[in-house]
Amino acid sequence: MRRPLILATLIVSAIAGSTSAQYAVPQQTSYAMNAAERANLQLVHDWWRDIMRGANRDIATHYMPANFISRNPNVAEGREAFMQALKTRPDLLQNQRVSGAPEVQFAKNEYVFLMWANFIIDPKEPAKIFKFNTLDLFRIADGKIVEHWDGARKVVEADFGAKSKGGGVYNTSTNLSAREQDTRRLGIVEFRDILQYGHTELAMKVMAPGYMQHNVNVPGGRDNFIKNFSSRPQMPLADKWITPPTLELITGNFYLKFDERLEGPQGRQTAYYRFDMVRVDDGLIQEHWDVAFPNGIQR
């Protein structure tokens, strides 16, 4: 499925002078999903239309149980609290105002992942438009959305207890095809062996020369990736993560690593969520996304 490239061309032209390479790409959907996963993806699309965009409280029970969990640290527990926040403080829900379709989307097992492209103008140089990414992750059970993450960080004073400190149900993808096993292997090389253990020389074996980097703060291309990260200390490789992901989802040629992070003073910490994702084709990592926001620009 391809979307018009007029906007993409304008964006690339607008930031051509930037030191950070950017790539606008067509919408991408995993085609490795089974029928149940496609149904889960459709459920989330319907929820987005009726709840996030329509704010229709009358049909919220169709999509969400009463004990629905929002992992947004600014929203209290339960379906009614979420709907109240959507009505009175929609700015607390990170992607409530995004328009168009997700840039990447897929379902795996009980999870549905949406990644959105966002754009911000450099206030110091209005001719520059920067692209950054945000996420929504959902867990489906018994035909309803029971849990939702959106990457938002704490901005309100209220304390909503343990639910905003993590503790959800997180599983790793199972029943991987041979292709998905290779996708996972390559994703682990980038995120564990290169970025955690510091072995940037492995990029020559696992990344395409034209590796596309969607982090606005990191230049594109395999050689620039190596140059950017080569200063990291190198440690002997091991078969375990230094900082393991909270969740891994692998579908077709997409590898998603999802992380729970804690911030705030000891005893009052709250959780927020990040992701890293790669696309693999022709036996090499072709493309990378994460949640990095443009350096030097105030949110």
Rosetta silent file (secondary structure, phi, psi, omega in degrees, C-alpha in Angstrom):
SEQUENCE: MRRPLILATLIVSAIAGSTSAQYAVPQQTSYAMNAAERANLQLVHDWWRDIMRGANRDIATHYMPANFISRNPNVAEGREAFMQALKTRPDLLQNQRVSGAPEVQFAKNEYVFLMWANFIIDPKEPAKIFKFNTLDLFRIADGKIVEHWDGARKVVEADFGAKSKGGGVYNTSTNLSAREQDTRRLGIVEFRDILQYGHTELAMKVMAPGYMQHNVNVPGGRDNFIKNFSSRPQMPLADKWITPPTLELITGNFYLKFDERLEGPQGRQTAYYRFDMVRVDDGLIQEHWDVAFPNGIQR
SCORE:     score description
SCORE:     0.000 S_00000001
   1 L     0.000  123.199 -177.736    0.000    0.000    0.000 S_00000001
   2 L  -115.096  146.275  177.537    1.555    3.284   -1.081 S_00000001
   3 L  -111.558  161.814 -179.048    0.546    6.793   -0.104 S_00000001
   4 L   -56.954  141.081 -175.681    1.079    9.982   -2.124 S_00000001
   5 L  -100.630    9.639 -179.330    4.685   11.127   -2.028 S_00000001
   6 H   -63.110  -50.387  179.014    4.010   14.877   -2.534 S_00000001
   7 H   -61.546  -41.819 -179.960    4.221   15.648    1.200 S_00000001
   8 H   -58.347  -42.414 -179.435    7.240   13.365    1.546 S_00000001
   9 H   -64.002  -41.384  179.513    9.037   15.290   -1.202 S_00000001
  10 H   -63.749  -40.735 -178.677    8.272   18.619    0.462 S_00000001
  11 H   -65.872  -46.597  179.493    9.528   17.385    3.824 S_00000001
  12 H   -60.952  -40.393  179.096   12.765   16.026    2.411 S_00000001
  13 H   -64.605  -38.791 -176.404   13.311   19.307    0.525 S_00000001
  14 H   -66.749  -29.185 -176.121   12.615   21.357    3.636 S_00000001
  15 L  -109.259   16.538 -176.397   15.262   19.580    5.686 S_00000001
  16 L   -58.800  -28.562 -179.310   17.828   19.067    2.979 S_00000001
  17 L   -85.391   -2.280 -176.921   20.186   21.424    4.758 S_00000001
  18 L   -73.496  152.086  176.929   19.905   19.591    8.084 S_00000001
  19 L   -77.104  -13.879 -179.246   22.864   17.652    9.469 S_00000001
  20 L  -103.042  121.428 -179.696   20.520   14.753   10.310 S_00000001
  21 L   -68.162  142.559  178.181   19.426   12.576    7.410 S_00000001
  22 L  -131.871  149.049  178.851   15.680   11.945    7.116 S_00000001
  23 L  -134.866  121.993  171.955   13.719    9.530    4.984 S_00000001
  24 L   -94.309  127.921 -174.352   10.009    9.749    4.260 S_00000001
  25 L  -127.585  159.266  176.444    8.701    6.305    3.296 S_00000001
  26 L   -63.820  159.852  175.467    5.352    4.823    2.255 S_00000001
  27 L   -58.581  139.721 -177.776    3.038    3.340    4.864 S_00000001
  28 E  -126.638  133.002  177.714    4.165   -0.171    5.796 S_00000001
  29 E  -128.991  136.812  176.372    2.093   -3.061    7.112 S_00000001
  30 L   -68.307  133.719  176.576    3.340   -6.545    7.946 S_00000001
  31 L  -100.628   12.961  177.899    1.896   -9.146    5.605 S_00000001
  32 L   -91.838    2.609 -176.253    2.886  -12.002    7.906 S_00000001
  33 L   -72.699  143.398  173.366   -0.231  -11.572   10.075 S_00000001
  34 L   -87.907 -179.294 -174.383   -2.724  -14.422   10.406 S_00000001
  35 H   -62.475  -40.869 -179.912   -6.511  -13.953   10.359 S_00000001
  36 H   -65.129  -39.500  179.366   -6.802  -13.435   14.123 S_00000001
  37 H   -68.161  -38.082  176.916   -4.018  -10.837   14.089 S_00000001
  38 H   -65.552  -35.662  176.659   -5.622   -8.992   11.184 S_00000001
  39 H   -65.377  -39.751  177.094   -8.894   -8.956   13.138 S_00000001
  40 H   -63.505  -41.606  177.715   -7.061   -7.463   16.129 S_00000001
  41 H   -62.226  -41.846  178.935   -5.544   -4.780   13.889 S_00000001
  42 H   -64.956  -39.155  177.028   -8.996   -3.957   12.502 S_00000001
  43 H   -57.332  -44.273 -179.973  -10.396   -3.764   16.049 S_00000001
  44 H   -66.372  -39.396  176.521   -7.771   -1.180   16.940 S_00000001
  45 H   -61.723  -41.806  178.877   -8.509    0.821   13.780 S_00000001
  46 H   -65.192  -42.536  176.930  -12.216    0.830   14.664 S_00000001
  47 H   -59.748  -42.934 -178.807  -11.404    1.867   18.241 S_00000001
  48 H   -61.601  -42.795  179.519   -9.210    4.678   16.948 S_00000001
  49 H   -64.825  -47.026 -171.605  -12.016    5.956   14.721 S_00000001
  50 H   -85.754  -32.426 -174.697  -14.786    5.725   17.323 S_00000001
  51 H  -102.503  -61.525 -176.076  -12.918    6.461   20.562 S_00000001
  52 H   -65.241  -42.302 -179.836   -9.714    8.412   19.944 S_00000001
  53 H   -91.640  -35.269 -176.462  -11.115   10.493   17.085 S_00000001
  54 L   -91.337  -18.581 -177.967  -14.830   10.263   17.866 S_00000001
  55 L    48.217   41.636 -174.844  -14.625   10.365   21.705 S_00000001
  56 L   -88.484   94.748 -177.425  -17.860    8.335   21.677 S_00000001
  57 H   -65.015  -28.162 -173.985  -18.436    7.368   25.305 S_00000001
  58 H   -65.956  -25.455 -178.727  -21.663    5.533   24.445 S_00000001
  59 H  -113.512   12.535  179.141  -19.827    2.720   22.651 S_00000001
  60 H   -60.238  -33.137 -179.314  -16.678    2.587   24.780 S_00000001
  61 H   -65.713  -23.006  177.855  -17.988   -0.572   26.444 S_00000001
  62 H   -67.062  -30.156 -174.038  -17.933   -2.274   23.022 S_00000001
  63 H  -105.671  -28.609 -167.686  -14.148   -1.874   22.835 S_00000001
  64 L  -132.714  132.938  174.229  -12.849   -1.649   26.416 S_00000001
  65 L   -73.090  166.829 -178.912  -13.639   -3.533   29.645 S_00000001
  66 L   -61.404  -32.815 -178.385  -14.317   -1.584   32.831 S_00000001
  67 L   -94.567   25.044  174.157  -10.833   -2.489   34.149 S_00000001
  68 L   -47.279  137.339 -178.658   -9.073   -1.246   30.999 S_00000001
  69 E  -111.824  118.907  169.109   -5.467   -0.276   31.799 S_00000001
  70 E   -96.449  123.085  177.157   -3.872    2.824   30.347 S_00000001
  71 L   -83.380    5.661  172.737   -0.112    2.735   30.854 S_00000001
  72 L   -68.891  120.746 -174.327   -0.069    6.489   30.353 S_00000001
  73 L   -69.580   -4.303 -179.460    1.247    7.785   33.719 S_00000001
  74 L  -101.473    3.252 -174.565   -1.073   10.819   33.525 S_00000001
  75 L  -124.057  132.279 -179.618   -4.340    8.851   33.337 S_00000001
  76 L   -70.038  168.268 -175.562   -6.063    7.037   36.207 S_00000001
  77 L   -73.788  147.434  172.339   -6.996    3.367   36.003 S_00000001
  78 L   104.246  155.420 -179.735  -10.158    2.130   34.282 S_00000001
  79 H   -60.411  -44.604 -176.052  -12.229    2.734   31.160 S_00000001
  80 H   -66.015  -37.055  178.159  -14.166    5.660   32.615 S_00000001
  81 H   -65.554  -39.138  178.492  -11.008    7.466   33.702 S_00000001
  82 H   -64.320  -45.289 -179.062   -9.551    7.067   30.224 S_00000001
  83 H   -66.158  -34.308  176.988  -12.701    8.418   28.578 S_00000001
  84 H   -66.695  -41.697  176.869  -12.783   11.331   31.012 S_00000001
  85 H   -63.328  -39.790  179.060   -9.171   12.187   30.191 S_00000001
  86 H   -62.269  -34.020 -179.510   -9.976   11.976   26.489 S_00000001
  87 H   -78.258  -43.690 -171.107  -12.816   14.462   27.024 S_00000001
  88 H  -100.855  -29.933 -179.171  -11.130   16.937   29.371 S_00000001
  89 L  -136.258   61.503 -178.184   -7.371   16.545   28.788 S_00000001
  90 H   -62.043  -19.889  178.546   -6.824   15.007   25.349 S_00000001
  91 H   -65.680  -17.977  178.948   -3.358   16.562   25.318 S_00000001
  92 H   -75.896  -18.063  179.999   -2.307   13.918   27.876 S_00000001
  93 L   -96.458  111.748 -162.727   -2.813   11.171   25.278 S_00000001
  94 L   -52.290  -41.724 -171.703    0.275   11.379   23.148 S_00000001
  95 L  -112.055   20.726 -176.315   -1.176   10.602   19.728 S_00000001
  96 L   -61.230  -29.343 -175.146   -4.765   11.788   20.082 S_00000001
  97 L  -103.007    7.470  177.954   -4.262   14.489   17.467 S_00000001
  98 L   -65.532  148.248  179.817   -2.255   12.576   14.847 S_00000001
  99 L  -118.821  161.922  179.876   -3.804   12.595   11.391 S_00000001
 100 L    76.614 -166.752 -177.319   -3.646   10.136    8.541 S_00000001
 101 L   -94.333  156.868  173.879   -2.583    6.510    8.771 S_00000001
 102 L   -59.568  150.093  177.336    0.236    5.035   10.893 S_00000001
 103 L   -74.214  -37.442  174.590    3.573    4.860    9.101 S_00000001
 104 E  -134.649  139.867  179.308    4.102    1.282   10.293 S_00000001
 105 E  -151.599  145.316  173.873    1.473   -1.042   11.745 S_00000001
 106 E  -167.198  166.083  173.227    1.105   -4.707   12.550 S_00000001
 107 E  -123.164  143.021  176.182   -0.409   -7.239   14.939 S_00000001
 108 E  -144.754  124.933 -175.565    1.435  -10.138   16.579 S_00000001
 109 L    52.225 -126.200 -177.518   -0.159  -12.625   18.960 S_00000001
 110 L   -91.419    6.507 -175.658   -2.337  -10.524   21.308 S_00000001
 111 E  -106.815  148.809  171.723   -0.548   -7.239   20.548 S_00000001
 112 E  -128.036  132.781 -177.208   -1.176   -4.490   17.997 S_00000001
 113 E  -120.550  131.685  172.767    1.477   -1.889   17.225 S_00000001
 114 E  -124.437  132.669  174.096    1.016    1.483   15.517 S_00000001
 115 E  -120.534  129.164 -174.466    3.887    3.862   14.790 S_00000001
 116 E  -109.254  141.694  170.630    3.092    7.436   13.809 S_00000001
 117 E   -89.816  130.782  178.291    5.151    9.962   11.910 S_00000001
 118 E  -123.346  153.284 -177.158    5.119   13.413   13.512 S_00000001
 119 E  -132.464  139.938  179.180    6.582   16.660   12.195 S_00000001
 120 E  -137.838  140.450  178.815    7.834   19.749   13.987 S_00000001
 121 E   -86.533  136.129  175.274    9.168   23.053   12.674 S_00000001
 122 L   -68.723  116.324 -177.248   12.510   24.257   13.986 S_00000001
 123 L   -63.907  -23.532  179.741   11.586   27.494   15.826 S_00000001
 124 L   -86.007  -28.577  179.320   15.014   28.973   15.057 S_00000001
 125 L  -135.376   86.191 -173.924   14.969   28.017   11.374 S_00000001
 126 L   -58.859  -16.421  177.644   11.351   27.743   10.166 S_00000001
 127 L   -72.248  -15.090 -178.654   12.487   26.369    6.798 S_00000001
 128 L   -95.656  129.691  175.333   13.498   23.144    8.574 S_00000001
 129 E  -120.019  122.456 -178.176   10.864   20.522    9.322 S_00000001
 130 E  -103.689  143.631  177.159   11.949   17.566   11.467 S_00000001
 131 E  -104.599  134.135  171.735   10.291   14.159   11.579 S_00000001
 132 E  -138.198  168.322 -171.121   10.047   12.116   14.765 S_00000001
 133 E  -119.553  146.555  172.956    8.114    8.987   15.709 S_00000001
 134 E  -133.989  165.074 -172.551    5.603    8.052   18.412 S_00000001
 135 E  -129.562  158.693  162.267    3.892    4.777   19.227 S_00000001
 136 E  -134.915  131.790  177.782    0.696    3.139   20.395 S_00000001
 137 E  -126.021  137.172 -176.240    0.752   -0.467   21.604 S_00000001
 138 E  -129.074  147.790  170.097   -2.367   -2.450   22.503 S_00000001
 139 E  -116.559  131.098 -176.096   -3.063   -5.819   24.113 S_00000001
 140 E  -109.213  137.321  174.408   -6.225   -7.616   23.039 S_00000001
 141 E  -147.195  132.996  178.053   -8.121  -10.221   25.064 S_00000001
 142 L    52.946   39.138  174.786  -11.576  -11.711   24.452 S_00000001
 143 L    75.955   13.364  178.493  -12.235   -9.323   21.585 S_00000001
 144 E  -131.482  158.710  175.561  -11.557   -6.155   23.582 S_00000001
 145 E   -85.877  114.310 -173.213   -8.656   -3.775   24.095 S_00000001
 146 E  -104.737  -15.999 -175.917   -7.541   -4.421   27.665 S_00000001
 147 E  -153.511  142.875 -175.444   -4.248   -2.520   27.847 S_00000001
 148 E  -144.456  135.003  174.543   -2.706    0.452   26.031 S_00000001
 149 E  -121.164  144.297  177.288    0.707    2.115   25.993 S_00000001
 150 L  -137.570    6.615  174.993    1.518    5.377   24.210 S_00000001
 151 L    80.871    0.298 -179.049    4.982    6.466   25.323 S_00000001
 152 L   -65.513  150.126  176.707    3.764    9.548   27.232 S_00000001
 153 L  -109.747  161.720 -172.515    5.858   10.796   30.137 S_00000001
 154 L   -65.416  125.373  177.278    4.649   12.134   33.475 S_00000001
 155 L  -133.481   -6.462  179.165    3.391   15.738   33.322 S_00000001
 156 L  -108.875  159.065 -176.961    0.625   15.862   35.970 S_00000001
 157 L   -80.387  -26.287 -174.959    1.024   15.951   39.743 S_00000001
 158 L   -60.979  144.019  177.295   -1.533   13.243   40.560 S_00000001
 159 L  -107.699  118.842 -176.544   -0.212    9.830   41.634 S_00000001
 160 L  -101.801   15.429  171.100   -2.230    6.931   40.218 S_00000001
 161 H    81.570 -159.340 -169.153   -0.422    4.192   42.077 S_00000001
 162 H   -63.686  -28.150 -175.406    1.201    0.993   40.954 S_00000001
 163 H   -60.939  -30.724 -179.087   -0.544    0.770   37.575 S_00000001
 164 H   -86.701    3.454  177.440    1.530    3.675   36.258 S_00000001
 165 H  -107.052   20.653  178.343    4.733    1.996   37.424 S_00000001
 166 L    92.287 -153.458  178.347    4.453   -0.897   34.987 S_00000001
 167 L    90.023   16.730  179.729    3.634   -4.459   35.908 S_00000001
 168 L   -77.954 -174.318  178.384    1.607   -5.336   32.830 S_00000001
 169 L   -93.961  114.291 -178.651    1.495   -8.622   30.959 S_00000001
 170 L  -124.705  126.945  178.811    4.423   -8.772   28.545 S_00000001
 171 L  -124.673  164.237  176.509    5.214  -11.747   26.367 S_00000001
 172 L  -104.423  145.966 -179.242    7.734  -12.486   23.623 S_00000001
 173 L   -53.931  138.946  178.206    6.682  -13.496   20.119 S_00000001
 174 L  -122.999  170.808  177.199    6.314  -17.253   19.659 S_00000001
 175 L    56.058   49.322 -178.515    5.919  -19.605   16.681 S_00000001
 176 L   -79.283  140.456  173.315    8.301  -17.649   14.487 S_00000001
 177 L   -72.440  171.374  177.675    8.789  -18.648   10.865 S_00000001
 178 H   -59.905  -39.541  178.738   12.311  -19.184    9.508 S_00000001
 179 H   -64.270  -42.182 -178.842   12.209  -15.666    8.062 S_00000001
 180 H   -68.200  -34.961  175.777   11.090  -14.201   11.392 S_00000001
 181 H   -62.445  -38.671  177.672   13.838  -16.046   13.238 S_00000001
 182 H   -70.267  -37.822  175.714   16.371  -14.429   10.909 S_00000001
 183 H   -59.178  -44.579  179.589   14.696  -11.041   11.396 S_00000001
 184 H   -64.350  -42.223 -179.755   15.025  -11.471   15.159 S_00000001
 185 H   -58.635  -45.371 -178.538   18.664  -12.561   14.873 S_00000001
 186 H   -69.689  -38.986  177.311   19.584   -9.434   12.909 S_00000001
 187 H   -61.054  -40.260  178.953   17.583   -7.152   15.199 S_00000001
 188 H   -66.487  -36.678  177.288   19.401   -8.530   18.230 S_00000001
 189 H   -59.516  -44.633 -179.605   22.768   -7.924   16.559 S_00000001
 190 H   -67.992  -51.577 -169.887   21.921   -4.230   16.149 S_00000001
 191 H   -81.880  -26.903  179.266   20.254   -3.559   19.477 S_00000001
 192 H  -101.859  -59.508 -171.732   22.278   -5.869   21.722 S_00000001
 193 H   -70.488  -39.515 -179.040   25.638   -6.662   20.144 S_00000001
 194 H   -84.472  -53.663 -170.752   26.262   -3.293   18.487 S_00000001
 195 L   -83.530  -28.992  178.096   24.454   -0.778   20.680 S_00000001
 196 L   -94.085  -39.629 -178.847   24.796   -2.457   24.102 S_00000001
 197 L   -94.890   -8.581  172.352   28.136   -4.272   23.697 S_00000001
 198 L    82.402   18.208 -176.964   29.686   -1.663   21.407 S_00000001
 199 L   -92.916   73.421 -177.849   30.652   -3.885   18.445 S_00000001
 200 H   -66.326  -19.510  179.097   30.007   -1.416   15.641 S_00000001
 201 H   -63.608  -21.318  179.436   32.174   -3.482   13.272 S_00000001
 202 H   -69.968  -17.817  178.673   29.253   -5.935   13.041 S_00000001
 203 H   -59.796  -31.020  179.726   27.271   -3.309   11.168 S_00000001
 204 H   -64.022  -24.508 -177.814   29.286   -4.162    8.069 S_00000001
 205 H   -93.658  -26.469 -170.045   27.810   -7.679    8.166 S_00000001
 206 H  -115.690  -11.980 -177.294   24.187   -6.972    9.070 S_00000001
 207 E  -109.858  143.344  173.504   23.287   -3.538    7.653 S_00000001
 208 E   -70.990  147.806  178.977   22.639   -2.489    4.079 S_00000001
 209 E   -55.408  -35.877 -179.864   24.977    0.268    2.837 S_00000001
 210 E   -93.458   26.702  178.741   21.968    2.542    2.365 S_00000001
 211 E   -39.026  123.249 -177.503   20.595    1.816    5.879 S_00000001
 212 E   -93.402  125.253 -175.220   17.731    4.269    6.483 S_00000001
 213 E  -111.375  117.174  179.799   17.801    6.010    9.841 S_00000001
 214 L   -97.501    9.782  170.364   14.572    7.592   11.119 S_00000001
 215 L   -84.887  116.853 -173.155   16.200    9.014   14.251 S_00000001
 216 L   -63.192  -18.669 -176.499   16.439   12.719   13.478 S_00000001
 217 L   -95.432   -1.371 -177.841   19.606   13.043   15.564 S_00000001
 218 L  -122.709  128.536 -179.867   21.598   10.306   13.785 S_00000001
 219 L   -66.053  152.432 -178.572   22.790   10.595   10.162 S_00000001
 220 L   -80.800  166.037  179.220   21.604    7.981    7.675 S_00000001
 221 L    95.661  144.496 -179.250   23.667    5.286    5.998 S_00000001
 222 H   -61.017  -43.444 -177.055   25.626    2.350    7.408 S_00000001
 223 H   -65.736  -37.935  177.741   28.970    4.156    7.392 S_00000001
 224 H   -69.931  -34.176  175.103   27.537    7.148    9.241 S_00000001
 225 H   -59.801  -48.065 -179.601   25.911    4.807   11.771 S_00000001
 226 H   -60.649  -44.982 -179.809   29.311    3.241   12.493 S_00000001
 227 H   -62.391  -40.496 -176.276   30.954    6.639   12.814 S_00000001
 228 H   -67.315  -36.046 -173.858   28.217    7.931   15.126 S_00000001
 229 H  -106.661    3.810 -175.124   28.355    4.977   17.547 S_00000001
 230 L   -69.817  -14.899 -179.971   32.015    3.948   17.332 S_00000001
 231 L   -81.442   -7.218  179.412   32.907    5.881   20.496 S_00000001
 232 L   -68.037  141.052  179.595   30.847    3.530   22.678 S_00000001
 233 L   -63.728  140.361 -178.377   32.989    1.294   24.908 S_00000001
 234 L   -98.123  132.176  178.684   33.389   -2.240   23.554 S_00000001
 235 L  -122.408  155.842  177.780   32.769   -5.223   25.812 S_00000001
 236 L   -58.434  136.421 -178.499   33.143   -8.967   25.164 S_00000001
 237 L   -67.719  145.007  175.928   30.041  -10.325   23.451 S_00000001
 238 L  -140.972  164.165 -176.993   27.655  -12.517   25.432 S_00000001
 239 L   -88.670   21.974  176.848   24.356  -14.249   24.675 S_00000001
 240 L  -133.275  152.563  177.735   22.352  -12.094   27.074 S_00000001
 241 L   -71.368  142.991  169.066   21.149   -8.516   26.996 S_00000001
 242 L   -70.874  -47.980  171.445   22.854   -5.989   29.241 S_00000001
 243 L  -121.668  101.085 -174.602   19.472   -4.258   29.466 S_00000001
 244 L   -70.823  148.572  176.452   16.858   -6.740   28.232 S_00000001
 245 L   -69.351  152.516  174.540   13.771   -5.497   26.370 S_00000001
 246 L   -71.281  -34.827 -176.613   10.427   -5.601   28.110 S_00000001
 247 E  -151.422  138.991  169.986    8.831   -7.057   25.008 S_00000001
 248 E  -118.471  132.059  174.021    9.969   -8.311   21.603 S_00000001
 249 E  -125.786  126.447  179.711    7.537   -8.570   18.689 S_00000001
 250 E  -126.058  124.471  177.444    8.644  -10.087   15.389 S_00000001
 251 E  -141.638  116.964 -178.622    6.375  -10.279   12.364 S_00000001
 252 L    59.986 -118.589 -177.765    7.662  -10.969    8.869 S_00000001
 253 L  -102.984   16.488  177.273   10.522   -8.556    8.279 S_00000001
 254 E  -109.276  133.569  173.026    9.850   -6.260   11.273 S_00000001
 255 E  -120.384  120.727  179.557   11.602   -6.596   14.637 S_00000001
 256 E  -113.938  128.022  173.442   10.230   -4.451   17.479 S_00000001
 257 E  -113.335  120.323 -174.599   11.984   -4.022   20.818 S_00000001
 258 E  -114.057  131.480 -173.084    9.753   -2.376   23.451 S_00000001
 259 E  -126.555  138.328  170.130   11.206   -1.002   26.698 S_00000001
 260 E   -97.256  126.716  178.220    9.808    0.164   30.010 S_00000001
 261 E  -118.271  147.769  177.241   11.861    2.965   31.575 S_00000001
 262 E  -110.996  140.847  176.601   11.510    4.482   35.053 S_00000001
 263 E  -141.531  159.830 -178.978   12.031    8.142   35.854 S_00000001
 264 L   106.923  170.896 -177.682   11.590   10.380   38.869 S_00000001
 265 L   -66.826  151.998 -179.707   12.883   10.342   42.446 S_00000001
 266 L   -54.634  132.781 -179.676   13.351    7.033   44.264 S_00000001
 267 L    89.388  -14.630  179.555   10.085    5.807   45.730 S_00000001
 268 L  -131.514   29.604 -176.031    8.024    8.021   43.420 S_00000001
 269 L   -75.085  148.879  173.993    9.124    6.716   40.055 S_00000001
 270 E  -123.538  156.639 -177.494    6.777    6.450   37.106 S_00000001
 271 E   -97.863  144.891  165.925    7.113    4.343   33.975 S_00000001
 272 E  -136.206  169.732 -167.231    7.251    5.475   30.380 S_00000001
 273 E  -131.697  141.046 -177.812    7.758    3.410   27.252 S_00000001
 274 E  -129.915  165.163  175.332   10.085    3.465   24.263 S_00000001
 275 E  -142.986  154.556  165.640   10.609    1.367   21.164 S_00000001
 276 E  -130.867  140.536 -177.890   13.255    0.520   18.602 S_00000001
 277 E  -145.693  142.607  175.101   12.296   -1.209   15.374 S_00000001
 278 E  -127.490  155.778  171.148   14.069   -2.406   12.249 S_00000001
 279 E  -112.738  131.732 -177.874   12.974   -3.670    8.846 S_00000001
 280 E  -114.042  131.415  172.176   14.955   -6.549    7.329 S_00000001
 281 E  -147.238  149.305  178.809   15.073   -7.428    3.631 S_00000001
 282 L    55.171   33.042  176.099   17.524   -9.373    1.471 S_00000001
 283 L    74.882   11.987 -179.281   19.260  -10.653    4.617 S_00000001
 284 E  -137.069  153.613  174.801   20.243   -7.161    5.840 S_00000001
 285 E   -74.791  122.303 -174.700   18.809   -4.475    8.106 S_00000001
 286 E  -102.606  -26.035 -167.342   17.401   -1.830    5.784 S_00000001
 287 E  -156.071  146.960 -178.073   15.615    0.629    8.064 S_00000001
 288 E  -138.476  139.752  174.158   15.378    1.755   11.701 S_00000001
 289 E  -130.229  149.896  167.905   12.850    3.733   13.757 S_00000001
 290 E  -151.993 -165.279 -173.708   12.790    4.862   17.385 S_00000001
 291 L  -104.206   15.677 -174.890   11.210    7.579   19.538 S_00000001
 292 L   -61.092  136.310  176.585   14.002   10.150   19.499 S_00000001
 293 L   -99.730  147.665 -177.591   12.864   13.796   19.537 S_00000001
 294 L   -53.939  127.270  176.682   14.948   16.450   17.714 S_00000001
 295 L   -60.869  139.392  173.719   17.843   17.624   19.883 S_00000001
 296 L    84.319    1.113  179.291   17.692   21.263   20.914 S_00000001
 297 L  -115.262  130.071 -178.744   13.949   21.696   20.329 S_00000001
 298 L   -76.462  133.094  175.387   11.560   22.049   23.272 S_00000001
 299 L   -66.174    0.000    0.000    8.574   19.721   23.246 S_00000001
